[in-house]
Amino acid sequence: MYKFFIRKFSSLANQAQSKSFKGELAVITGGTRGIGYSIAQKFAQNGARCVLIGRNKETIEKARNYLDKNFEVDNNHIGYECDLRIPAEIEKLVINISKLQNVDYLINAAGVSYDSLIVKLKEKEVDDIIQTNLLGTIYMCSHISKQMIKVRKGCIINISSVAGLYGNSGQSIYSASKAGVIGFSKSLAKEISRKNIRVNVIAPGFIETDMTSTMSESAKESYKDKILMQRFGKPEEVAEAALYLAKAEYVTGQTLVVDGGLALS
Ligand SMILES: NC(=O)c1ccc[n+]([C@@H]2O[C@H](COP(=O)([O-])OP(=O)(O)OC[C@H]3O[C@@H](n4cnc5c(N)ncnc54)[C@H](OP(=O)(O)O)[C@@H]3O)[C@@H](O)[C@H]2O)c1
């Protein structure tokens, strides 16, 4: 009998803990695949209603359906098509989001990478990387933070990369975009933390997603050798870091490296 009550009590306590984002809205760019999708699942599991943003209609719908089936919320999870390279599309997206409810969490995970030496990189690819990774993040933060400032509550997490901290051969523009995200986020934290909006960055190392799936096996093996933990990370492991930052009420302006020790080697 006594054991039954203990079990019942701890299960209720776990439920309360796992629903800590109940009633809150999390907007996740790139929330349809890879790291962003894992973050969306983690936040939905914790009770948040999620807005997933990507360009591919089918992928958005598939991801949104999965959340609806597995993580019930008062109103359904939402998916929006938006090409973050186009500021006018971001403006439309933000208007749609503002009709839902206040945004509690903004996670900017959308990103692209074309791995190539600078001499071989095409102008269109340079533009794509900067427009998606850096400008897309900047415009989303700029629009959504205005709404967060009004209610004096919010949490922004921008996904950068260890390439933005240390550089990587074949990723000069990507590194520039990700270093830009870090500099931008630190400055934004200085501007809006006093208004109770925290801004943090996650800098992942190599993570198993579509983005790294095109790497040759030999390249993967040689990188693994440089990672202290001798393996690539999983998207769920980055999602854990995002969950931590979402809950860490006294952490702002920081860059959390999630790379299995790659940067140390
Ligand atoms: N995987 C890694 O090893 C790694 C390491 C360090 C940092 N990162 C960063 O982590 C983030 C997520 O990467 P990932 O590996 O999860 O990539 P991924 O699996 O390729 O997913 C990228 C996501 O971004 C969306 N996206 C791309 N361009 C977009 C655009 N113009 N407008 C709207 N959405 C767009 C994609 O949706 P659509 O295709 O539908 O547009 C997709 O949801 C990126 O910022 C990446 O730079 C990844």
The ligand as a Gaussian input file, in Angstrom:
#p B3LYP/6-31G(d) Opt

LIG

0 1
 N       23.949000      18.456000     -38.625000
 C       25.064000      18.979000     -38.154000
 O       26.102000      18.326000     -38.076000
 C       25.084000      20.426000     -37.690000
 C       26.218000      20.868000     -37.005000
 C       26.271000      22.171000     -36.546000
 C       25.204000      23.012000     -36.766000
 N       24.120000      22.563000     -37.443000
 C       23.021000      23.505000     -37.640000
 O       21.844000      22.988000     -37.057000
 C       20.706000      23.456000     -37.790000
 C       19.874000      22.267000     -38.225000
 O       20.664000      21.447000     -39.070000
 P       20.238000      19.971000     -39.472000
 O       21.466000      19.181000     -39.522000
 O       19.109000      19.533000     -38.645000
 O       19.778000      20.230000     -40.982000
 P       18.717000      19.473000     -41.898000
 O       18.443000      18.116000     -41.384000
 O       19.237000      19.641000     -43.269000
 O       17.379000      20.357000     -41.711000
 C       17.377000      21.696000     -42.110000
 C       16.044000      22.303000     -41.780000
 O       16.063000      23.700000     -42.168000
 C       14.974000      23.967000     -43.046000
 N       15.362000      25.000000     -44.009000
 C       16.488000      25.028000     -44.768000
 N       16.489000      26.127000     -45.543000
 C       15.349000      26.818000     -45.272000
 C       14.780000      28.022000     -45.743000
 N       15.374000      28.774000     -46.686000
 N       13.591000      28.421000     -45.234000
 C       12.958000      27.682000     -44.294000
 N       13.456000      26.530000     -43.796000
 C       14.630000      26.093000     -44.287000
 C       14.675000      22.619000     -43.705000
 O       13.358000      22.521000     -44.191000
 P       13.057000      22.480000     -45.809000
 O       14.025000      21.591000     -46.409000
 O       11.617000      22.077000     -45.920000
 O       13.233000      23.896000     -46.224000
 C       14.882000      21.673000     -42.516000
 O       13.744000      21.665000     -41.693000
 C       21.259000      24.258000     -38.967000
 O       21.249000      25.614000     -38.641000
 C       22.679000      23.745000     -39.085000
 O       23.518000      24.711000     -39.675000
 C       24.015000      21.285000     -37.910000

